[in-house]
Amino acid sequence: MISIPSGVKVWLATGYTDMRKGFPGLSLMVQETLKRDPQTGYLFCFRGRQGDLIKVIWHDGQGACLFTKKLERGRFIWPSADGTVVITPAQLGYLLEGIDWRMPQKTWRPSSAG
């Protein structure tokens, strides 16, 4: 994965998206549906109907990038809210790994000193 610059917002388009769309179609969705500029440098994420495919568009200052990931098993955890949801780049990392980004669990828990 390409590293995401600090301070970059990650926008999730809620619902599902027609995954046949490429950068032009997704950019148009960003402009018309999300009311955002796709060339801001922010990441815009879209999920397919079955939940196992995600597309991310990003303008890196030199050009437009389109990233796609399909999970072999499981589904991407997606918000049920209407419109858009903003998440952190760290939460995006969890999301792309198929981990529930809303409430990740730490593997280490302190034990009580007895």
C-alpha positions in Angstrom: 0.0 0.0 0.0 1.2 3.5 -0.8 1.7 5.5 2.4 -1.0 8.1 3.1 0.3 11.6 3.9 -0.6 12.9 7.4 -3.6 15.0 7.7 -5.4 13.4 4.7 -9.1 12.8 5.2 -10.6 9.5 4.2 -14.2 9.7 3.0 -16.4 6.5 2.9 -19.4 6.8 0.5 -22.1 4.9 2.4 -24.3 2.4 0.6 -23.0 0.5 -2.3 -21.5 1.6 -5.6 -21.5 0.1 -9.1 -18.0 -1.3 -9.2 -17.9 -1.2 -13.0 -17.1 2.5 -12.6 -13.6 3.7 -13.1 -12.0 7.0 -12.1 -14.2 9.2 -14.3 -17.4 7.7 -12.9 -16.3 7.7 -9.3 -14.9 11.3 -9.6 -18.3 12.3 -10.9 -19.9 10.6 -7.8 -17.6 12.5 -5.5 -18.6 15.8 -7.1 -22.3 15.2 -7.5 -23.2 12.9 -4.6 -20.6 13.6 -2.0 -20.3 17.3 -2.9 -16.5 17.2 -2.7 -13.7 18.0 -5.1 -11.9 14.7 -6.1 -8.7 16.6 -6.7 -8.3 17.8 -3.0 -5.8 15.0 -2.1 -8.4 13.3 0.1 -9.2 9.6 -0.3 -12.7 8.6 -1.4 -13.7 5.0 -0.8 -16.5 3.0 -2.4 -17.8 -0.5 -1.7 -19.5 -2.9 -4.0 -22.9 -4.5 -3.4 -21.5 -7.8 -2.1 -19.2 -6.1 0.3 -16.0 -7.9 -0.7 -14.8 -5.2 -3.2 -13.6 -1.7 -2.5 -12.3 1.1 -4.7 -10.4 4.1 -3.5 -9.7 7.2 -5.6 -7.0 9.7 -4.7 -5.4 12.6 -6.5 -1.8 12.7 -5.4 -0.9 16.1 -6.8 0.5 14.7 -10.0 -2.4 12.6 -11.2 -5.4 10.5 -10.3 -5.0 7.1 -8.7 -7.5 4.3 -8.5 -6.9 1.5 -6.0 -9.0 -1.7 -5.9 -9.0 -4.5 -3.4 -11.1 -7.7 -3.4 -11.2 -9.8 -0.2 -11.0 -13.6 -0.8 -12.9 -14.2 2.4 -15.1 -11.9 4.5 -16.5 -8.5 3.9 -15.4 -4.9 4.3 -17.1 -3.4 7.4 -19.1 -0.5 6.1 -21.2 2.2 7.9 -24.9 2.1 7.7 -25.3 5.9 8.0 -26.6 8.0 5.0 -24.2 10.1 2.9 -20.5 10.0 3.9 -18.4 9.1 6.9 -14.9 10.4 7.6 -12.4 8.0 9.1 -8.7 8.3 9.9 -5.9 6.8 7.8 -5.3 4.3 10.6 -9.0 3.2 10.4 -8.6 2.8 6.7 -5.7 0.4 7.3 -7.9 -1.7 9.5 -10.7 -1.5 6.9 -8.5 -2.7 4.1 -7.4 -5.7 6.2 -11.0 -6.7 6.7 -10.8 -5.7 10.4 -13.7 -3.9 12.1 -12.3 -0.4 12.1 -15.0 0.9 14.4 -13.8 -0.9 17.4 -10.4 -2.7 16.9 -9.3 -4.8 19.9 -5.9 -4.6 21.4 -4.1 -8.0 21.8 -2.5 -7.0 25.1 -4.4 -6.3 28.3 -2.8 -5.3 31.5 -3.1 -7.9 34.3 -3.9 -6.9 37.8 -0.9 -7.0 40.2 -1.8 -9.2 43.0 
